[in-house]
Every structure is written in structure tokens, then in C-alpha cells.
């Protein structure tokens, strides 16, 4: 078994806004939850690249 230090490298391959009406809860200055209607959310597609010893 090989033991190799790997470092996570994330590469973003796609970023877009998906338009969809939905509710979110946010806290206000008095720490109360407030219900808000949002029109979209951000989507990010990433790939995790790992390097290591591929020999067996």
C-alpha cells in the first residue's frame, strides 16, 4: 500500500444562476428569523483533482 500526500485542487467548470422562487430564513439584528422570497440561487459545478501514485 502506498502512502502519498495529496493536495485538494478544486477547478470550477461551470457557474450559473438557476431562477426558481423559493423561501429562505435569515436572521435580523435582534436574532429573529425572517422569511424572505428569493428568485434564484447560484449553482457552481466543481471538479476535485487529486494527484497520487497510480502504480500498483
N, C-alpha and C positions, 0 to 999 in steps of 0.2 A: 504494500500500500504506500503510495506516495503522499507526502505531506507538503503542500505548496501554499505559500501566502498568496491570497488573491485579493484584488482591489476592485470594488464595485465601480463600474463605469456605466452610467445611465445615459443613453442617447435618445433625445426626443425626436420622434419621426413624424408626429402629427399633432397639431393643436387646433381646436376649433371650438365654437360656441354652439351648443345644442339648445334650440329655442323650445322651451316647454314651461308652461305655467305650473308653478309648484310653490308650496308654502315652506318657509324656514322660520326657526325661532332664534331670535337674537336677544342678548341681554342689554338692558339700558343702563343709565348711570346709577340707578337705585338697585341694580342687580335683579330686576324683574324681567321675566321673559316676555318678549313681544313677538307676535306673529306677523310676518311680512310676506307679501306675494312677490315672488321673483319670476322674471320672464325667461331666463336662460341659466345655464350653468356651463362652466368651462370644462372641456374634455382634453386630456393630454395622454397620448399613447407613447410609451417609452419602451426601450429595449435594454435589458440588463446584460452587458457584455462581461464575461468572465474569462480570464486567461489562466491557464494552468498546464500541467504536464499531461499531454494526451497519450503518451506512450504507456503501454501496459507491460 
